[in-house]
Amino acid sequence: MQCARGESVDDQQPERDPRYWFKTGNVVLVASRKTIYRVHSDILAQKSRVFHDLLECGIPPPADQESMDGCPVIHVSDEPQDFSVFLGLIYNTLEFFVGDELPEWSVVKIMVVLGDKYDAQGLHAEGVRRLKLFFPRDVSEWGEEAGFSFYDEDIVSIVNATRTLGTPELHAAALYLCSSQPITAILRGINGEEGVEALCPEDLRRCLYGRENMANTWFGLHTKLFSVFPLPEMQCLTPQKCPKAVESLRSAATRHALKYLTPDHAYDPVSEDSWERLWVKVEKYGLCLSCRKFYEARLLGIRQNFLDGLQERFTLPPEDSSDSE
């Protein structure tokens, strides 16, 4: 946390946030010299280890202590829109979790980023838990609405927030999500409420590398799906029909892969939706129920293997892994 001492709040004329300006508050926080809050030191100290240590040590020192209405003043570098959410989570977490409605990423991001910055362990742990719900390890749960809601313009922010978490699997999953965006958005950044948010140079290389990796893998995944016929013990119900249908499906899968093998295509082999158009062919060629279950399980395995390998797919080769930041 960056704190400044000896600065005059009055000189900057920041605005009060009426939601967090308590008459009984005993400490004043100033966010980026724009917004001020009068809050309770005991509540801050209870939820945040950083504020606990800061207030316990009596910082700022009495010799050059800045005060307002008899309260010590602490400056923080966060933007007011972010710090206001953080204080809201400190004072009333349930405000952001109403019924079954998922919180927006903008809230979960504060839990993850500022929860880590200010060592608010409860908030940070809940934010990480929601990221894990959003990026499940079980492919059958992938794409379900869980953890939080988001907009396309949030995707780069999700990558940036997971970068320093110490959970490579979540960061790789976020890069995978980002790689499905238009190439121009990946290169230039994505416009959001707070302006353009871009990937750091290393993550940009990783995202583009992973995107190319998926393009190279796309064809192989499709040809693999129908490359084998069910074993005899699978008990095909129509042995005179299904082998021919599988041959047709193998050709259909090849055509489907080639059709979408383009530089601008958003590859998403983990998602069930990406296989939907091809799976219509299974119904068209009329596989028996036993064979259909065989290929459903095979497709699920292909998707799961791809999900399990995301971290490797978005890891740069040694010669390209130096950080140019």
N, C-alpha and C positions, 0 to 999 in steps of 0.2 A: 504494500500500500504506500502511496506517495502522500505525505502530509506536508503542508507548508505552515510556517509559523511567522508571526510578525506582520501578517498582511491585514489590511483593514477591510472588513466586510462592507463598511459604509462606502468606501471609495468605489467598490465594484457595483454597488446598488443591485445586488441579486434579489430575486423574487422569493417570497415565502411560498412553500407548498402547504396550503391550508390543511391538507389531510394529515400531515405529520408535523404540525406546529402545536405542541401541547403546552398549555400554561404551566403544567407541573413538570415539564421537561427540564433537565439540568445540564444538557450539553447541546451545543449548536454544531451541526454539520453543514459544510458548504461544498456543494458538488460543482466542480469546474468553474467556480466563481460566478455561477449563474443562478443557483437555487439554494435556499437555506432551509434547514429543518431543525426544529427544537424537539428533541426526543429524550428518552429516559436511559441513562447510562447503565442501569441495572439490567434492562431488557437487552440492550446491545451486548453487554458483557456475557449474558446468559447464552445467547445464540451464536456469538462470534468470538473465537479465541483471540483474534487480532485485536478487536476492540476491548476485550477483557484485559489483555496485557497492556494495551495503550492507556486505558483509563486507570488501571491499577497502579501503573508507574507514575501517574500524575503528569503525563505529557499533554500539552506543552509545559515546560518548566515555569515556575512562577515568575522568574526574572523577565521573561519576554512573552508572557502569556497573553494572548489575545482573548478578549471576552466580549460578550454581548448579553445585555440584560442580566449580568452577573453570572453567566454561563460560559465555561471555556469553549473555545471555537476550534474545531478540527476541520481541515480542508482535505477533501478527497478528489481524486482526478477523474472519477467516473462522470459520464454524461448524466444530467438530471433524469432523463426518461428511463435510464437503466437503474440509477440509484433509488429512484422512487419505487420502482417495482421491488427492488431488494428490501427496502424498508417495509413495504407492504407484506412481503413474505415473512419478514422478521416479526411483525406485529400480528398478522392474521393470515396465516398460510391458507386456511380454508376458503378465504375470499376467492382464490384462484382455482378452486376445485369444487365446482358446483354440480352435484348429482353425478350423472354418468358422462357429462360433457368433458371432453379432453381439453386440457390447457393448451394454449398456443405455444409454438416454439419460442416466441419472444419471452415468455415467462420461464420456460424450462432452461433457456440459455442463461438467464440470470442466476438460476439455481446452480448451474454447472460452473459458469465462469466466475461470478462474484462470490458464489459459495466457496469456491476454491481460493480466491484471492483473499477473502476475509476469514478463511478457516471456519465457515459456518457449516460444520460437519453434517448436521441433520439435513439442511437444504441441499448440500452438495450430493449427499448419498441418494436423496430422492431424485435429483436430476439425473444422476447416472443410472439409477434404476429405470427411469422412464426411457432413457436412451436405449437400454438393453431390451425393453419391451418393443420399442420402435424398430430395432434391428435384431430380431430373434435369431438364435442359432439353428432353430428347427425350420426348415424350408416350408413346411406345411403351414407355418404361422406367418410366413413372409407376406407382406402386403395388407395384413389386417390392420384396422384402425386401432392402434394401441400406443400408449405412452404420451403422445401429444399430436396436435394437428399442425400442419405447416402449409406454406405456400411455396411455389417454385422459387420465389425470390429469397427464401430462407435457406436454400440448399448450401450455398457457399458458406453461410454463417454456421451451419451444422458442421461442415468440414473443419472450419477454423476452431470451433469450440471443442471438437474431439481431438484436435492435434496434440494438446498438451495434457490429456487426461491420464496417460500411462496405460491405456487400453487399446493396443494396436488393432484388435479385431473390430472395435467400434469405429476407429478412424478409417480402416480399410472399407468398412461398410458405407461410411459417409462418402468416401471417394467414389465408390461404386455408384451411389445414388447421383453424385455430381456428374459422373461420366456419361450419364444418360441425357444430360442437357445439351442444347445446341452448341456446336463447337465455338461459335462467336461468343456465347455467354461464358463459356469456360475460359476463353482467352482474355476477354475484356472485363470480366466480373459481372455481377448481377445487380441491377438497380433495386434498392430497397428503400424503406422509409428514412433510413439514416444515410442515404447516398449509395455510391457504388461500393460493393464489398467484393474483394477479389481474393483469389487463392495466393498463398505465399509462393515464391518461385519453385521451391522443392515440391510442394503439393501440386502445383500446376504441371510439372514434369511427370509426377506420379499419376495424375489423372489422365493425361494424354497417353502415357505409356500403358496404363490399364485399359484405356479405350481401344488402343491398337491391339493389345493382347486379346481382348474380347472379339474383335473383328477377325483375328486370325483363328480363333477357336470356334467361332460361330458355325462354320461349315461342318467341322468335325463333330460337333454336338448333334447336329441334325442327322448326319449319316450314321452315327453310332446308335441312334435310337432304334432303328429297324434293321440293324446289321445282323441280328441273330433271330432265329425262330424259337418259340417256346419249346422247352424240353418235353420229351414224351410224358413225363409225369405230370405236366401241367394239364394233360387231358383235354386237348383241343376238341371242341364239340363238332366242328365241321372241318375235318382234316383235308377234304377235297377242295375246300374253298379258301380257307385261311392262308395257306402258303402263297397262293396267287395274289391275295389281297395284300400280304406283307410285301411282296415284290412291287406292287403298285404304290404302296405307301413309302417304300424306300425311294422310289423315283420322285414321288411327290415331295418328300422331305428334302431331297437334293434341290429340286426346283424352288422350293420355298426358301431355302438357305441362300441360294444364288440371287433370288429376287431382292432380298433385303441386304445383300452384301455390298453396301454403298458407304462412302465416307460420312454421309450425314445421318445414317441410321442410328437410332438410339438403342443399342444392344442391352437387353435386360433378360438374360437367360435364367436368372433366378426366379423371376416372376412367372406365375402360372398364366397370366394374361398374354405373355409373349408367345406362348405355344398354342393359344386358342385357335388361331386360324388353321394351323396344321392339324390340330386335333379334330377339326370338323371333318377332315378326310377319313379319319378312323371310322366315324359314323357312316360316311358315304360308302366306303368299301365293305362295310358290314362284317367286321371281325366278330367271332363268337364271343360270348361273355368271358370265357376262360382266357382267351388270348388278349382280350381287351384289358382285363385285370393285370395280365403279365406286363403289357406295355405301359399301363398306368404306373405300375410299381417301378418299371425301368426308367420312365421319365422322371419320377419323383427322385430316384437315386441320382440321375444325371444332374438335376437341379441342386440336390443336397451336396454333391461333390463339388459343384461349382461354388456354392456358398462357402463350403469349408475351405476352399482355396483362395478366397478373396485377398487375404493378407499377402500371400505370395504373388498373386497377379498384380498387385499394386505396389510391389517392392521393386525399386529400380535396380538394375544390374550394377555391380560394383563400380564400373567405370563411369556411371551416370549418377551416382548417389551422393556426390559432394553437394553441400548446401551453398547456394550462391547468394543467400540473403545478406 
